[in-house]
Structure formats: C-alpha cells, structure tokens
Amino acid sequence: MVVSLEYKKVEDTIKKILFSKKQDNPLQMVVDILYDGFEKYSWVGIYLVEGNNLHLGPWRGTQATEHVWIPIGTGVCGTAAKTGKTELVDDVSADPRYLACFRTTRSEIVVPIKKGSSVVGEIDIDSDVPAAFDTKDAEFLEKIADMLSQHI
C-alpha cells in the first residue's frame, strides 16, 4: 500500500506524542491532531466502553453532540463496538443505523479500539463531504486505534 505523505505526517506526529514522555491528556491530543490534520474531518471524537454503553470522551468539532451515551449495538458507533469492525458510511442519510448528530454530516467512519479481542473504545469521525472516507482512511485510523489501545 502506498501511504500519502499527509497520513504519514499525522501518524508520525501521533506516535511522537503517544510514545514520548507521559502526556496529561493523550486522547485529547490525538483528537486535536486528527481534526486539524484533515480538512474533510468535520468532527472527531473518541468513545470509551463503559459497561454496555459507549461514553463520549474527548472530541473536537464546531459543536457538541447530544449522543454522549450510546448503547452498544445501537447506531453506527454501537454496531462497530459490538462487531469490532470498522464501519464506513458513505451517505449517512441512507443508513438507518445512523444516529443524527449534525444536519451537515454526510459521511462517517467508526474504528474500534481493541485490547486483544475486546473493544475498549472507538474513534468516530464525521465529514460534511459525501463518501469522504475510503480504505486508506480505514487503514490509517486502524493504526491510530492500535496505538491508542495502549492509553486506554
């Protein structure tokens, strides 16, 4: 796979932060880097598994979401947490699982963060651009999720 310089630069920045000296809030720092690193990422959040629910942790975007708690198995986020598989949604208006957060959102990617086979959290990214995410985004974000698993 050919990795674009944009992905590589962001990945290297995240590696430096996560694997340097102890950070006060590494999850928020990663959210900020992802949000600032890609114009097509209009909202970035990390949900953490708490019991049978996902609870919103650090996030960045133009506004907060009302979906602070999501039952595992509900919506795109809950599905990714239940199956442990990355979810790519090209058109959120055509996916009945989508829990509407923002009227401007057109596409979404959700990447589980796992320790072993257990999902402990996930990266949730919305875009105001239809079909904004592809397999390159999925592979890149899965690497980031692997790095984050050591910090949850």
KAFEN-V458412 format. One record per backbone hydrogen bond with DSSP energy under -0.5 kcal/mol. NH is the residue of the N-H (numbers start at 1). CO is the residue of the C=O. Records with the same first field share a line. If there is no record, write none. Layout:
BEGIN
NH->CO + CO
END
This chain:
BEGIN
3->1
8->4
9->5
10->6
11->7
12->8
13->9
14->10
15->11
16->12
17->13
18->14
19->15
20->17
29->25
30->26
31->27
32->28
33->29
34->30
35->31
36->32
37->33
38->34
41->38
42->40 + 126
43->126
44->60
45->124
46->58
47->122
48->55
49->120
50->53
53->50
54->70
55->48
56->68
57->46
60->44
62->42
68->66
70->54
72->52
73->78
74->71
78->74
79->75
80->76
81->77
82->78
83->79
84->80
87->110
89->87 + 108
90->88
92->106
94->91
95->92
96->94
98->95
100->98
105->102
106->127
107->127
108->89
109->125
110->87
111->123
112->110
113->121
114->112
115->118
116->114
118->115
120->113 + 118
121->113
122->47
123->111
124->45 + 122
125->109
126->43
127->107
131->90
132->129
138->134
139->135
140->136
141->137
142->138
143->139
144->140
145->141
146->142
147->143
148->144
149->145
150->147
151->148
152->149
END
